[in-house]
Amino acid sequence: MKSTLRTIVTLLFLAGWALAALALHVVRLNDGFIGLLPKDHLTFVDTYLDVRPWTAGDVSAHPDFVRRVVQANRADWLKHLTKADQGDPGGQLMDLLTAPPPATEPEPAKAPVKKVTVPPGQHR
């Protein structure tokens, strides 16, 4: 009886942690603190995010999270991706979401390699 009760309590405890992971974004912020933000739907996607090394390119990789941050008026969490002199950080983040990805330089064309065969018995 005692082991059954322990098993049930353990399962309830684990189920609670799983539900918390489904419902919250846990965000590591630039100032070293942890931010908690409710998700708009239950999912394991983007449960833990470390935004300290993020660049503007990372915004498009996490569109649902960025939209939720702007919707919750927490755009200051991603202020290192915006420019202070250009107004509302939330608007800038939404602009980063809709902007096309940065163009990359095409690689220069390589000259074709010409294969030279030397007949047997002749050496260069």
N, C-alpha and C positions, 0 to 999 in steps of 0.2 A: 504494500500500500504506500509506503513511504517513497519508494523509488518511482512509482507511478505518478505520485504527486510532483516529485522533482522533475520528471520528464515533461509533464503538462506545463509546469511553471516555466521551464526552459524553452519549450516550444512557443509559449505565449510571448516570452521575452524576445525571442528571435523574430517572431512575426511582427512585433511592434517595431523593431529596428528595420525590418524590411519595408514596412509601411512608411516609416520616416524617410527611408532612402527613396521610395517612390514619390514622395510628396514634397521634398525639399531640395533646393540647390544649396550646396555648401560651398562657399566661395572664399578662397584665400586672397585677401586684398593686399594692395601695395604697402599699406602701413603695417602689415604683419598680423592684422586682426582677421577673424573669421566672420563672414557675413552669411546669414541664413535668409533665403528667399523662397517663399512657397511657389511651387510649380503650378502652371495653369491646368495641367492634367497629370495623371499618374504615369510615370515612366522612369526607367533606370538611366535614361540618356542624360548626360550632363549633371549627374548627381554631385560630383566633386569637381570643381574647376579652380585651377591656380591661374589667376589673371595677371600675376606680376610680370611674366615674360611676354605677354600678348603684344602683338603688333596689329596694325589695321587689317592685315590679311586674315587674322584669326577671327575677326568679327563675322565674316561671311561663313566661317566653318561652324559657328554656333548661333544660327539666326533665332531660334526659339528662345534661347537664354537672353540674348541681347534685347529682343522685343519685350521679354518679361521684365528685364532690368529697367528699361525705359518706361514701361507701363506702371511699374511700382515706384517711380520717381527715385530710382537709385543710380542714375546715370553717373553720379560722382564716383561710383565704384570703378568706372572705366574712364575716368577723366584723363588718364595718361595717354589715351588714344585720340583725344580731341585737342583742339586748339582753343586756348582761353579767349583769344581776341575775336573769335568767329561766332560768338553767341551761345545759344542753348546747346549743352552737351548732348542732350537726348536727341535733338534734331540732327546733330552731326553724326551720332551713332546710327540713326536710321538712314542717313545719306550714305554712310559706309556700307550698310546692308544692301542698298539698291544700286550702288556703284559697280561697274564692271570690274573684274579683277585686274590688277595692274598688268600691263603688257610686259612681256619678257622679250629680251633681245633674241632674235633668231640666230642660231649658230651659223657661222660662215660656212659656205659650201666648201667641201674638201675636194681637192683635185683628184680625179680618178687615178688609181695606181695602175701603171702599165706593167704587166708581167712579161719579163724577158726570159726566154728559154734558150739555153745554150746547148747545141747539139753535143752528144757524147763524144769525148775525145778532144774537144776544144775547150780551152780554159782561157780566161781573161787574165 
